[in-house]
Amino acid sequence: MSRTPRRYAVHLHLVGGQTERVFFPKLELFQEWYQGVVNAEGQGGFVNVPISDLEGEYLVVRPEAVIGVRVEPQFSSVDDA
């Protein structure tokens, strides 16, 4: 029996060495958000990164500042710090 992830941790690796971690409840929501990042990259504007722990709160980044993305499924009910 396969397990279903409770949520997905997305690690955004940014220019300058910063790493930000945000959470998406479903992989499809991440894919939809990432499609917006890819489409906005040529426009030079900003994109909102939802911070799931805070309703209506966003991290704002330029798409070209994101140089790497790591998606990690989280199965446990307790978060690792």
N, C-alpha and C positions, 0 to 999 in steps of 0.2 A: 504494500500500500504506500503510495507516494504521499509525501507531506506537501501541504500548501503553505507558502510563505505568508506570514501575517502582514508584512509590508516590505518595501524595498528601500534600502539605504543607498543613496546616490552620492558618490564622492566626486565633487567637481574640482579638478586640478586647474588652477588659474595661473596666468602669466605672473611672474614674480615669486612663485613658489607657494602661494597660499592654497590651502585645500579647505573646501566647505562641504559639509555633509547635510543633506536634506533628505526628507523621507516622502515616499509616495505610497499610498495604500495598495495600488494595483500597478502592474507592469504596463498595462495599456495606457494609464494616465501619464506615466513617465514617457512612453513612446510618443504620445500626443504632444506633450510639452516639448520634447526634444525636436520634433518635427518643426515646431515654431522657432526654435533656436536656429536650426539649419536654414530655414527660409528667411530669417531676419539677418543672417550674417552679412549679406551683401549691402544691407541698408545702413550700417554703421550706428544704429540706435541701440537702445537698451532692451533687455528682456527681463521679465519678472520670473524669479524662481520661488515657487511657493514654499513657505516654511510651515510644514503640516502641523506642528505643535501649536502654532498661533494662527487662529482663524483670521484671514484678511491681511496677514503680514507677509511681506515678500523681501527676498534678497534681490537686488537689482544689479545685473552685470551686462557688460558688452559681450555679444556673442563671440567676437574674435579673441576675447580674453580667456575663454574656456579652451584649454589645450589638451585636456584629457577628461574622460568620464569613466568611473567604475561603478557598476550596479551590483549590489550585494543583497540577495534575498535574506530576510531575517525571519527565522522560524520560532524563536523563543518568545515567551511572554514577558521576559525581563530584558531591559535594554542594557547592553554593555556600554560603559562610559567611554 
